[in-house]
């Protein structure tokens, strides 16, 4: 039985994950490109596979069409927007994900981006390396207003951290948890109000037709000049061209982005901004998170392929 494993961090700090696949009788192949596979590469590599452990590589209808033996897709992560779920269902392909595994790591990285952008950490570091010891003034996190768009497990973990900075929290989520909000002092707000009032706007929602490019030119124009946009969810939540223009013109204070529509971005303008901190889609890349996601992905895949885990 053949399985393709695409996530770059899978097994990096826990190579026993590959032992588990092998001991279960699985012949696996790995993504050795160092990057995200495109549709053409996915079609070629999945042609004779029955299983797939996937990160953010595309699992579209045409990719599935080229993989007639595929029976199970185990997402190494929680977002399913790169997987055509309807096509999987139509073909009888089971889909799983590693809910909860990356929560704390992504929340940590979200706060790291907030602090790095607000206090201009990367700018100061770059100047210090040229022996420029001039003082650079940042902005405050403590006591600021945080707007959280998407109050699921990661959004709640960010709120938990924000409380340590005495931040006022506004949040939006279609599935509102009133008991949680009341207990944690979270005020319900729509996206427009968050864009108007928040000092930090952090995205933790799914990417679908309703949320795609929800942070657009109109909403960027609503934001304070001091606003900071943080995205550790999906690049498609933001109109990249509109955000790039706002950052270039200094219409908002800055942004911290771990995700982009295209990774790495082709537009050279992103690489010249000193009010942007960029990430390589690495917010969940810690040993604890990666190992947990890996174990869960292997468990899910073996289960959905009808293979009992080794030793059970």
C-alpha positions, -999 to 999 in steps of 0.1 A, spaced: 0 0 0 15 34 -11 11 67 8 24 102 -1 35 124 27 38 161 17 43 183 48 79 195 52 79 193 90 63 159 92 87 136 111 114 162 113 116 160 151 100 126 154 113 102 128 94 73 145 64 85 126 79 70 94 86 38 114 50 36 123 39 38 87 65 12 76 56 -12 105 20 -9 94 30 -22 59 28 12 42 53 21 15 56 59 17 71 86 -5 80 121 7 80 156 -6 117 162 -11 114 195 -30 117 218 1 85 236 -9 48 232 -15 38 208 -43 18 222 -71 -12 204 -88 10 189 -115 34 174 -89 5 161 -68 -11 144 -98 22 127 -107 30 115 -71 -5 104 -62 -11 83 -93 -7 50 -75 -13 60 -39 -41 48 -16 -33 73 12 -22 109 16 -8 129 45 -11 165 33 -2 200 45 -13 229 23 -6 213 -11 -36 213 -34 -61 184 -33 -84 196 -60 -110 177 -81 -85 173 -109 -58 161 -86 -82 136 -72 -92 125 -107 -55 116 -113 -55 94 -81 -80 66 -88 -67 44 -59 -68 72 -33 -90 62 -3 -79 85 26 -66 120 31 -52 129 65 -47 166 69 -16 176 89 -33 206 104 -68 219 107 -77 240 77 -94 221 49 -96 248 23 -69 232 1 -90 200 -2 -120 197 -24 -143 180 2 -172 176 -22 -150 158 -47 -136 136 -19 -171 127 -8 -182 119 -44 -152 96 -48 -156 80 -13 -123 94 -1 -122 98 37 -108 131 50 -95 137 85 -77 165 103 -57 171 135 -80 193 155 -64 209 185 -28 199 178 -15 232 165 -35 255 188 -10 266 214 19 269 189 -2 291 165 -14 313 194 22 318 206 33 328 171 4 352 168 15 370 199 51 369 186 40 387 154 20 412 174 50 421 195 75 420 166 54 444 145 43 467 173 78 471 188 96 470 153 118 442 165 130 432 131 138 468 121 157 474 153 176 441 149 186 449 113 199 484 123 218 470 153 236 446 131 249 476 112 260 492 146 232 517 144 221 522 180 195 550 173 163 547 193 133 535 175 98 541 190 73 513 187 37 511 199 21 495 229 5 460 232 -4 465 269 -39 480 272 -46 480 235 -78 467 218 -75 434 201 -100 423 175 -102 385 170 -120 373 139 -127 336 144 -132 326 181 -124 289 178 -97 271 197 -69 292 183 -88 324 187 -96 315 223 -59 307 230 -49 341 216 -75 357 239 -60 338 269 -26 353 261 -40 388 254 -54 389 289 -19 389 302 -14 422 284 -46 437 298 -60 440 263 -97 448 256 -110 421 233 -136 424 206 -144 392 187 -165 379 158 -176 344 151 -208 331 135 -210 304 161 -209 326 191 -200 311 225 -218 334 249 -208 316 280 -171 317 271 -174 354 261 -190 364 293 -165 345 314 -135 359 296 -147 395 291 -149 392 253 -172 417 236 -191 406 205 -186 428 175 -190 425 137 -161 426 114 -166 463 104 -166 474 140 -134 454 147 -118 471 117 -128 505 129 -119 502 166 -92 475 171 -55 483 174 -46 447 165 -68 427 142 -60 390 142 -75 364 118 -83 329 130 -113 320 108 -118 294 80 -113 303 44 -145 299 23 -167 319 -1 -180 340 28 -146 349 43 -124 351 12 -108 386 10 -128 397 40 -100 422 48 -103 442 16 -96 478 5 -129 491 21 -121 475 55 -85 486 54 -98 522 48 -118 518 80 -88 510 102 -69 534 124 -35 546 111 -22 528 142 -38 494 133 -18 462 130 -31 433 110 -21 398 119 -28 367 98 -18 331 109 -48 315 93 -51 316 55 -37 341 30 -69 343 11 -87 360 39 -69 392 29 -69 411 -4 -31 411 -8 -29 439 -33 -50 462 -11 -30 454 20 3 458 2 -8 493 -10 -20 503 25 14 492 40 34 510 13 14 542 18 16 539 56 -22 540 60 -19 514 87 9 509 112 19 474 100 12 437 95 24 403 106 17 377 80 25 340 83 4 331 53 0 345 18 -22 337 -13 9 325 -30 38 312 -10 63 326 -13 47 357 -27 57 366 -63 51 403 -58 85 419 -50 69 447 -31 63 425 0 100 421 4 108 458 7 85 468 35 99 476 69 64 477 85 58 440 77 70 409 95 68 379 72 65 342 81 69 311 59 36 294 70 55 282 101 32 292 130 26 256 140 62 245 135 73 236 169 84 201 181 53 198 204 28 209 177 45 190 148 49 158 167 12 159 179 -1 166 144 21 139 130 9 113 155 -27 123 149 -23 123 111 -8 88 112 -35 75 135 -62 90 113 -47 77 81 -43 41 93 -78 41 107 -93 54 75 -73 29 54 -85 1 77 -51 -7 91 -48 -12 128 -18 8 142 12 -14 149 10 -30 183 -28 -28 186 
